Amino acid sequence: MPRKNEIANPAREQTRREFIKDAALGGSALLLLGNLGVLRAVKSHAGPEPVYSMIVVDYNKCTGCRTCEVVCSAYNHRQEVGGKTLMGLGNPKLSNIQVHSFNPDVDVPAVCAMCPDNPCVAACPVEPDPKTGRKALFRDPSTHAVTCDKARCIGCGQCEEACRVGVIMSNPETNNPERMCTLCDGDPQCVKHCPYGSLSHVKVNEGREFYGLKPEKIAADLTTRWYQQ
């Protein structure tokens, strides 16, 4: 049964992680509960104040296949062909979700954590627009995804420095921040198409294990659990 507030996805009976661990430890089972990492946010209408939700990763199921990168890139970099809007080529380099692979075998997908206190937005030095109240970096009013107004952005890089999980990157040509999750207009493609059911979306819980940590820290913790016991 899926956990409360999570969307269930089909998963294989035995994950690659389980197979590796079984082989390494002579068939002993690895059961890790709550190894869910941070990733997606959508707006909830539960109350007058914004209530965010986020994509999380079950690291026991993730195989590092990078399907999430391809579908994210294809959706968020669509192309106009013959007057029609089509999905893009799916170049993983352009994806807003990035899979970090470590040795020994640990795969950590990372994406915008949608931090409720908005450190990246707070770090933006651009004065709020008198009409909208928005800085160059702001929350989308409908999805609450962090968005950049390229026309007002000065390319200072302070949002990149403030990002807790290290996902914001400056475009090498424009210096505008990129890699902020767009939430795919409320239908996150990474969650929808993950073949192993390792991605799901839940309400933001800052007390959740691995919340707000960078991939290197998560990988170090998982390596200790999986390979150094």
C-alpha positions in Angstrom: 0.0 0.0 0.0 1.4 3.5 -0.8 2.2 5.7 2.1 -0.3 8.5 2.9 0.0 11.5 0.6 2.1 9.5 -1.9 1.1 8.4 -5.5 1.8 4.7 -6.0 3.8 3.5 -9.0 4.5 0.0 -10.2 7.8 -1.4 -9.1 9.8 -4.5 -9.8 9.5 -7.3 -7.2 13.3 -7.2 -6.7 15.3 -4.0 -7.3 18.8 -3.8 -8.5 19.8 -2.5 -5.0 18.4 -5.6 -3.4 20.1 -7.9 -5.8 23.5 -6.2 -5.2 23.1 -6.4 -1.5 21.9 -10.0 -1.5 25.0 -11.0 -3.6 27.4 -9.0 -1.4 26.1 -10.3 1.9 25.4 -13.9 0.9 21.6 -13.5 0.5 20.8 -11.4 3.5 17.9 -9.1 2.9 18.2 -5.3 2.9 15.2 -3.6 4.4 15.5 0.2 4.7 12.5 2.2 5.6 12.1 5.9 5.2 15.0 6.4 2.8 13.2 9.0 0.9 15.0 12.0 -0.5 13.9 15.3 -1.6 12.6 16.4 -5.0 9.2 18.0 -6.3 6.7 20.7 -5.1 3.1 21.5 -6.1 0.6 23.8 -4.6 -2.0 22.5 -2.1 -5.3 24.3 -1.5 -5.7 22.9 2.0 -5.5 26.3 3.7 -5.1 30.0 3.3 -1.3 29.8 3.4 0.6 28.0 0.7 1.2 24.3 1.5 3.9 22.7 -0.6 4.5 19.2 -1.7 7.6 17.7 -3.2 9.0 14.8 -5.2 10.8 12.3 -3.1 13.1 9.4 -4.0 13.0 5.8 -2.7 16.7 5.1 -3.0 16.1 1.4 -2.6 14.3 1.3 -5.9 16.3 3.8 -8.0 18.6 2.1 -10.5 20.1 5.2 -12.0 18.5 4.6 -15.4 18.1 8.3 -16.0 14.7 8.0 -17.5 13.6 10.9 -15.3 16.2 13.2 -17.0 15.1 12.3 -20.5 11.4 12.9 -19.9 12.0 16.1 -17.9 14.2 17.5 -20.7 11.7 16.5 -23.4 8.8 18.2 -21.6 10.5 21.4 -20.5 12.4 22.0 -23.8 9.7 21.4 -26.4 10.1 22.3 -30.0 8.0 24.0 -32.6 7.7 21.9 -35.8 5.4 22.9 -38.6 3.4 25.1 -36.3 2.9 22.3 -33.8 4.5 22.0 -30.3 6.3 18.7 -29.9 8.3 17.2 -27.1 12.0 18.0 -27.3 14.8 15.6 -27.9 15.2 14.7 -24.3 18.8 15.7 -23.8 19.7 14.7 -20.2 22.1 17.6 -20.0 19.2 20.0 -20.1 17.1 18.2 -17.5 16.0 19.9 -14.2 16.5 16.6 -12.4 20.0 15.2 -12.4 21.0 11.7 -11.4 24.3 11.6 -9.5 26.1 8.3 -9.6 28.7 7.2 -7.0 31.0 4.3 -6.4 30.2 2.0 -4.7 26.9 1.8 -6.4 24.6 4.6 -5.2 22.4 6.7 -7.4 21.0 10.0 -6.1 18.5 11.9 -8.3 18.5 15.6 -7.2 16.0 18.4 -8.0 14.7 21.6 -6.5 13.6 21.0 -2.9 11.0 23.8 -3.0 12.2 25.0 0.4 9.4 26.7 2.3 11.7 29.5 3.4 12.8 30.2 -0.2 16.6 30.8 0.4 17.2 31.3 -3.4 14.5 33.9 -3.7 15.6 35.6 -0.5 19.1 35.8 -1.9 18.0 37.6 -5.1 19.2 41.2 -4.8 16.7 42.6 -7.4 14.2 44.9 -5.9 10.6 43.6 -6.0 8.5 44.9 -8.8 6.1 47.5 -7.5 3.1 45.9 -9.2 3.7 42.2 -8.7 6.0 42.3 -5.7 8.3 39.8 -7.4 12.0 39.8 -7.6 13.9 38.4 -10.6 13.4 35.0 -8.9 9.9 34.3 -7.6 7.4 31.6 -6.9 5.0 30.8 -9.8 1.5 31.8 -8.5 -0.2 28.6 -9.7 2.4 25.9 -9.2 4.7 27.5 -6.6 7.7 26.4 -8.6 10.7 28.7 -8.4 10.8 30.8 -11.6 13.3 33.3 -13.1 12.3 36.5 -14.9 15.1 36.6 -17.4 14.3 40.2 -18.3 15.0 41.3 -14.8 17.7 38.9 -13.8 21.2 40.5 -13.4 23.1 37.1 -13.4 24.7 37.7 -10.1 24.7 34.0 -9.1 23.6 34.6 -5.5 20.6 32.2 -5.9 23.0 29.5 -7.0 25.1 30.0 -3.9 22.1 30.0 -1.7 20.6 26.7 -3.0 20.8 24.1 -0.3 20.7 21.1 -2.5 23.0 22.6 -5.2 20.6 22.2 -8.1 20.5 25.8 -9.4 23.1 26.4 -12.1 23.9 29.5 -14.0 23.7 29.4 -17.8 27.3 29.8 -19.1 26.1 32.3 -21.7 23.4 34.4 -20.0 24.3 33.8 -16.3 20.5 33.3 -15.7 19.8 30.6 -13.1 18.5 27.2 -14.5 17.6 23.7 -13.3 14.7 24.9 -11.1 11.9 22.3 -11.3 8.9 23.6 -13.2 6.6 20.9 -11.9 5.7 20.2 -15.5 2.5 22.3 -15.1 1.3 20.1 -12.3 2.0 16.7 -14.0 5.6 15.9 -13.2 6.9 13.7 -15.9 9.7 12.2 -13.8 7.2 10.7 -11.4 4.8 9.7 -14.2 7.4 7.8 -16.2 9.8 6.3 -13.6 9.9 2.6 -14.6 10.8 1.5 -11.1 8.3 3.5 -9.1 11.1 5.2 -7.2 9.7 8.7 -7.5 6.6 10.0 -5.9 5.2 13.2 -4.5 4.2 14.1 -1.0 3.7 17.2 1.2 6.8 19.0 2.2 8.1 17.6 5.5 11.3 19.4 6.5 11.8 16.6 9.1 12.0 13.9 6.5 15.2 12.0 6.3 17.7 13.5 3.7 15.6 16.7 3.3 17.7 19.6 2.0 20.9 17.6 1.7 23.2 17.6 -1.3 23.8 14.4 -3.3 27.3 13.9 -1.9 26.0 13.8 1.7 23.1 11.5 0.8 25.5 9.1 -1.0 27.9 9.0 1.9 25.1 8.1 4.3 23.7 5.4 2.0 27.1 4.0 1.3 27.6 3.5 5.0 24.3 1.7 5.4 24.5 -0.5 2.3 28.2 -1.4 2.1 29.9 -0.8 5.5 27.7 -2.7 7.9 
